[in-house]
Amino acid sequence: MKLLGAVASPYVTRTLMFARIKGVDLPLEDVPTGSPRSPEYRALTPIGKIPSLMVGDKVLAESEVICEYLEDTHPEPSGFPADPMGRATSRLISRITDLYIAPHTSTLFRQMNPANRDQTVIDAAAEEFAAAFGYLEHFMGSGPFCVGDTPSLGDCALAPYMKLLKKVVFPFFDDIPDPTEGEGRLAEWWQAIQSHEICKATVDEYGEAVDGFMKGMGARITGQQPKE
Ligand SMILES: N[C@@H](CCC(=O)N[C@@H](CS)C(=O)NCC(=O)O)C(=O)O
C-alpha cells in the first residue's frame, strides 16, 4: 500500500496525519511523471487529483475516503472518537473544511496580488470565512481537539487547512483575522494541535512545503511578501 501525491497538498497531509496518528505505515510517492494531470496518472484515477491510494492493483481516490479505508483496514487504534455522535462530529468538521473553507481559499489565492484584486470578491470571502469559523466553533465538541482529548479525522482535515490559511490568507488579507489567535475555541484547538507531537510535525512539514511552493510562485502570484 502506498499514497501517491506530494506533501504540499492539504489533502495529502490530511491522509498522512490520519495514518500517523493511527500508527499505519503509509509511504508517500510522487505521481507518475510528477503531474496529476498526466495521462499516466489519469489512467490510475481519472479524477486526476492527489492523493490517491494504491493497494495492490486497485486505486482509491479522495482523501476522506482513503482515511475511512485506513480506518476500516486498521481499526486499532481508531482515528475516530469512541461514540457515534463524536465520530459524526469529527466527520462533520472534516466536511465543513471541505465545503465551507476550501472553496474560499482557492478564490483568495487568485486575489493575493494587490494589483489584480477585486474587493467585492474579498469581502464576500471574508464573510464566508467568518461564517465557516462560526460553524466550526459551534460544532466542535468539548476539546481540546475537534472532539475530545485525542486527534481524529476532523483534526487531520482542518489542521493543514488552517496552516494554509496562516500562510496564504491571514497575512495577506487584513479583513480576515486568524481565529486561532486569542481566546476562542479555535485558539484552544490550535494549541492542542501544536502540543501534539505527530500533529505538529505533520502540519509543520506541510507548512514548509507551502513555503517552498510560494517561493516558487514568487511575486508573480502574491505581488508582495507576506507580512510575517
Ligand atoms: N476532494 C479531493 C481534493 C484533492 C485536491 O484538490 N488535490 C489538489 C492538490 S491540493 C490536486 O490534486 N490538484 C491537481 C489539479 O487540480 O490538477 C480530496 O479530498 O482528495
Ligand as a Chemical Component Dictionary entry (heavy atoms), coordinates in Angstrom:
data_LIG
# 
_chem_comp.id                   LIG 
_chem_comp.type                 NON-POLYMER 
_chem_comp.pdbx_formal_charge   0 
_chem_comp.three_letter_code    LIG 
# 
loop_
_chem_comp_atom.comp_id 
_chem_comp_atom.atom_id 
_chem_comp_atom.alt_atom_id 
_chem_comp_atom.type_symbol 
_chem_comp_atom.charge 
_chem_comp_atom.model_Cartn_x 
_chem_comp_atom.model_Cartn_y 
_chem_comp_atom.model_Cartn_z 
_chem_comp_atom.pdbx_ordinal 
LIG N1  N1  N 0 -11.523 16.316 -2.714  1  
LIG C1  C1  C 0 -10.171 15.937 -3.032  2  
LIG C2  C2  C 0 -9.368  17.199 -3.314  3  
LIG C3  C3  C 0 -7.957  16.873 -3.780  4  
LIG C4  C4  C 0 -7.299  18.071 -4.471  5  
LIG O1  O1  O 0 -7.951  19.079 -4.794  6  
LIG N2  N2  N 0 -5.995  17.968 -4.683  7  
LIG C5  C5  C 0 -5.302  19.004 -5.437  8  
LIG C6  C6  C 0 -3.993  19.358 -4.739  9  
LIG S1  S1  S 0 -4.272  20.219 -3.240  10 
LIG C7  C7  C 0 -4.932  18.453 -6.803  11 
LIG O2  O2  O 0 -4.600  17.294 -6.930  12 
LIG N3  N3  N 0 -4.960  19.291 -7.829  13 
LIG C8  C8  C 0 -4.483  18.886 -9.122  14 
LIG C9  C9  C 0 -5.207  19.539 -10.201 15 
LIG O3  O3  O 0 -6.276  20.113 -9.933  16 
LIG O4  O4  O 0 -4.718  19.448 -11.327 17 
LIG C10 C10 C 0 -9.594  15.135 -1.860  18 
LIG O5  O5  O 0 -10.068 15.287 -0.732  19 
LIG O6  O6  O 0 -8.701  14.308 -2.088  20 
# 
loop_
_chem_comp_bond.comp_id 
_chem_comp_bond.atom_id_1 
_chem_comp_bond.atom_id_2 
_chem_comp_bond.value_order 
_chem_comp_bond.pdbx_ordinal 
LIG N1  C1  SING 1  
LIG C1  C2  SING 2  
LIG C1  C10 SING 3  
LIG C2  C3  SING 4  
LIG C3  C4  SING 5  
LIG C4  O1  DOUB 6  
LIG C4  N2  SING 7  
LIG N2  C5  SING 8  
LIG C5  C6  SING 9  
LIG C5  C7  SING 10 
LIG C6  S1  SING 11 
LIG C7  O2  DOUB 12 
LIG C7  N3  SING 13 
LIG N3  C8  SING 14 
LIG C8  C9  SING 15 
LIG C9  O3  DOUB 16 
LIG C9  O4  SING 17 
LIG C10 O5  DOUB 18 
LIG C10 O6  SING 19 
# 
